[in-house]
């Protein structure tokens, strides 16, 4: 489980409000609970958030995935189907 050290990564925060806890779990349309490695993905995400990192390496694809906190702080949805997008409407 590797999470980059983003301490030097400059970040602009457009949304100063804290991310509501219920938005930390990806919407099922973005990451269905039956996805292989689902628990590992959630753990990597949680670790990245706890460390203050805006991203983590996806164990399925090897690509970087942005955290919900990082996406929340941007204050908008870019419509790129980000896994942890907090702007997806929820029931």
Secondary structure, DSSP 8 states (H G I E B T S, - for coil): ------TT-----S--S---GGGSS--TTTS-TTSTTHHHHHHHHHHHHHHT-SEEE-TTT-SEEE-HHHHHHHTS--SS--TT-TTS---
